[in-house]
Amino acid sequence: MKTMPLSRPATLIQSLAMLLVFVPFTAGSVPLETGLPKGAIIAFLPDPNSKDYADDRSLRRWLLSRGWAICDGTGGTPNLNFRMLLGATRMETAGQSQGTRTHRHRVQGKTTAIQTRQQTIR
């Protein structure tokens, strides 16, 4: 993890890209170790030190052998690339898309001084 020396205290936020995987409806012959129903979608963080897979292709084979698939729109899976799952408590809100891919911020005001700040990332 890279650290950024700052002149004042700061909170470092670490984000992780997780794969969203689900149990395909066609995987009826594959025994499920988890007991989750077919169609369940979960976040999955691959182990970088795993001996079972070393690249994207072997990870996909490993997941498929366990009845799971990456939610990327292939093989009948929903395409959840660049999406975030949000829990819902009402059936009417389930399945809806929220927000937009882009947005703008409008800032009004007048500045009289020029401020600069320099950060070093190592």
Buried (B, 14 or more C-beta within 10 A) or exposed (E): EEEEEEEEEEEEEEEEEEBBBBBBEEBEEBEBEEEBEBEEBBEBEBEEEEEEBEEEEEBBEBBBEBBBBBBBEEEEBEEBEEEEEEEEEEEEEEEEEEEEEEEEEEEEEEEEEEEEEEEEEE
